[in-house]
Amino acid sequence: EQDRAIVSDIPGVTRDALTESFRLGHLLIKLTDTAGIRDTGEHIEQMGVERSYKAAKDADMILWVLDSSNELTSEDYHIYETVVHSADANTVGVLNKSDLRNMLDDQELASKFDLPFIRVSATDGSGINDLKIHIINTFTPDKIQASEDIITNVRHKDALERASNYLRRASDNALQGLPEDFISMELSEAYNSLGEILGEKANEDLINKIFDSFCVGK
């Protein structure tokens, strides 16, 4: 929905990947528009094609854009075989130019490629909202699976591990019936470790509030 770059009907105009970030509902989306994937003898365009392959490999979702005003081309099938079919990502077919004559049947394509297809027009904006809704529904929290490598910052990982160790020791001290000072010291260190991520530090009033609110050690 922005005049982001120079566009043309001449093949090979887009050379580099164009990336923009925007918020869509509860999601922060990084959208990447890549060069078309096709055989080319032009060196610079080939570099753009290679970047397109990498962008598709790293993506969480692929928007396979087709020209609905024309029949499928050999390049469309080539992209399907080399990118869409082999991608480990959610994929949706986007039938652009729906404001022109329709040469592609979305139901037939959905059956043939086993993919959802959404008809849009970049010119008049029709169908864009349907595409947005599809993206949001694909990445709703109940469909996202947490993984062990969800923490990508090494410093945060180290701080979380230290906090976990301090909390474990605080729990052990409480179970052993040790004085509150032994427990509060571990809780304070755990809080300080998390504070390295959140920008906060534990203070004595917080520790006292913990012991006032909870019966630690019983």
C-alpha positions in Angstrom: 0.0 0.0 0.0 3.0 2.3 -0.6 4.8 3.6 -3.7 7.9 1.9 -2.4 10.0 1.3 -5.5 10.1 1.8 -9.2 8.1 -0.9 -11.0 7.8 -1.9 -14.6 6.4 -4.6 -16.9 10.0 -5.2 -18.1 11.3 -8.5 -16.7 14.4 -8.2 -14.5 13.8 -4.6 -13.2 13.8 -5.7 -9.5 17.4 -6.7 -8.6 17.7 -6.5 -4.8 15.3 -7.6 -2.1 13.1 -4.7 -0.7 12.1 -5.0 2.9 9.6 -3.1 5.0 8.3 -3.7 8.5 4.8 -2.9 9.6 2.3 -3.9 12.3 -0.6 -6.1 11.3 -3.0 -6.8 14.2 -0.9 -8.4 16.9 1.9 -9.2 14.5 5.0 -7.3 13.5 5.5 -8.2 9.9 8.8 -8.0 7.9 7.7 -8.1 4.3 10.3 -8.8 1.6 9.7 -8.3 -2.1 12.3 -10.1 -4.2 13.5 -10.3 -7.7 11.6 -12.7 -10.0 13.0 -16.2 -10.1 13.9 -17.1 -13.7 16.8 -18.3 -15.8 18.9 -15.3 -16.9 22.4 -14.8 -18.3 22.7 -11.4 -16.9 25.1 -11.5 -13.9 23.5 -8.8 -11.7 20.0 -10.2 -12.2 21.3 -13.7 -11.3 22.6 -12.3 -8.0 19.1 -11.0 -7.4 17.6 -14.4 -8.1 20.0 -16.1 -5.6 18.9 -13.6 -3.0 15.3 -14.5 -3.7 16.0 -18.1 -3.0 17.6 -17.2 0.3 14.8 -14.9 1.3 12.2 -17.7 0.6 14.3 -20.2 2.6 14.4 -17.9 5.6 10.7 -16.8 5.5 7.9 -17.9 7.8 5.4 -17.4 5.0 5.7 -17.2 1.2 3.3 -15.2 -0.9 3.3 -16.8 -4.3 2.2 -14.0 -6.6 0.6 -14.9 -9.9 -0.8 -12.8 -12.7 -4.4 -13.9 -12.8 -5.0 -12.1 -16.2 -2.8 -14.7 -17.9 -2.4 -18.4 -18.0 0.3 -20.0 -15.8 3.7 -19.7 -17.4 6.8 -22.0 -17.3 8.3 -19.5 -14.9 5.3 -19.9 -12.6 5.8 -23.7 -12.5 9.5 -23.3 -12.1 9.0 -21.1 -9.0 6.5 -23.6 -7.6 8.9 -26.5 -8.0 12.0 -24.8 -6.8 10.6 -22.6 -4.0 6.9 -23.2 -3.1 6.8 -27.0 -3.2 10.0 -27.4 -1.3 9.7 -24.6 1.2 9.3 -25.3 4.9 7.0 -22.3 5.4 3.3 -21.4 5.2 2.4 -20.5 1.6 -0.5 -18.7 0.1 -1.2 -18.1 -3.6 -1.9 -14.5 -4.4 -3.8 -14.0 -7.7 -3.0 -10.4 -8.5 -4.6 -8.1 -11.2 -8.1 -9.3 -10.3 -9.3 -6.0 -11.8 -8.5 -7.3 -15.2 -9.9 -10.3 -17.1 -9.7 -13.5 -15.1 -7.7 -16.3 -16.7 -7.1 -18.4 -13.6 -9.6 -20.3 -11.5 -8.7 -20.1 -7.8 -10.6 -23.3 -6.9 -8.9 -25.3 -9.6 -5.5 -23.9 -8.5 -6.2 -24.7 -4.9 -7.0 -28.3 -5.8 -4.0 -28.6 -8.1 -1.4 -27.2 -5.8 -3.0 -27.9 -2.4 -2.7 -24.3 -1.4 -5.1 -21.5 -0.4 -5.5 -18.8 -3.1 -6.6 -15.2 -2.5 -7.6 -12.9 -5.4 -6.3 -9.3 -5.0 -5.6 -6.2 -7.0 -2.6 -4.1 -6.3 -4.2 -1.3 -8.4 -7.6 -0.9 -6.7 -6.8 -2.6 -3.4 -9.5 -5.2 -3.6 -8.8 -8.4 -1.7 -5.9 -6.9 0.2 -7.8 -7.0 3.4 -8.6 -10.7 2.9 -4.9 -11.4 2.5 -4.2 -9.5 5.7 -6.8 -11.5 7.6 -5.3 -14.8 6.2 -1.9 -13.8 7.5 -3.2 -12.9 10.9 -5.1 -16.1 11.2 -2.1 -18.1 10.2 0.0 -16.8 13.0 -2.5 -16.6 15.8 -0.9 -17.4 19.2 -2.6 -20.8 19.5 -1.0 -21.9 16.2 2.5 -20.8 17.1 4.6 -23.6 18.6 7.3 -22.4 21.0 10.8 -23.8 20.3 13.9 -24.3 22.4 15.8 -21.6 20.4 13.1 -18.9 20.9 15.7 -16.8 22.8 18.1 -15.4 20.2 20.1 -13.0 22.3 23.1 -14.7 24.0 23.1 -12.2 26.9 19.4 -12.7 27.6 20.0 -16.5 27.5 22.8 -16.2 30.1 20.7 -14.0 32.3 17.7 -16.4 32.2 19.9 -19.3 33.0 21.3 -17.5 36.0 17.8 -16.5 37.2 16.7 -20.1 36.9 19.6 -21.3 39.0 19.0 -18.6 41.7 15.3 -19.5 41.9 16.1 -23.2 42.2 18.5 -22.5 45.1 15.9 -20.3 46.7 13.4 -23.1 46.5 15.9 -25.6 47.9 16.7 -23.2 50.8 13.0 -22.8 51.6 12.4 -26.6 51.5 15.4 -27.1 53.9 13.9 -24.6 56.3 16.8 -22.2 56.1 16.5 -18.6 57.5 14.7 -16.1 55.3 17.9 -14.2 54.6 19.2 -17.2 52.6 16.1 -17.3 50.6 15.8 -13.6 50.0 19.4 -13.4 48.8 18.7 -15.9 46.1 15.5 -14.2 45.1 17.2 -10.9 44.9 19.9 -12.3 42.6 17.3 -13.9 40.4 15.4 -10.6 40.1 18.6 -8.8 39.3 19.4 -11.3 36.6 16.0 -10.7 35.0 16.6 -7.0 35.5 19.5 -7.2 33.1 16.9 -7.9 30.4 14.1 -5.7 31.7 16.3 -2.8 32.9 15.1 -3.2 36.6 16.9 -4.0 39.8 15.5 -5.6 43.0 15.3 -3.5 46.1 14.8 -4.3 49.8 11.1 -3.1 49.7 10.3 -5.6 46.9 12.0 -8.5 48.8 10.1 -7.5 52.0 6.8 -7.4 50.0 7.5 -11.0 48.7 7.8 -12.3 52.3 4.8 -10.3 53.4 2.6 -11.7 50.6 3.8 -15.3 50.6 4.5 -17.8 53.3 7.9 -18.8 52.1 9.3 -22.1 53.5 6.1 -23.8 54.5 
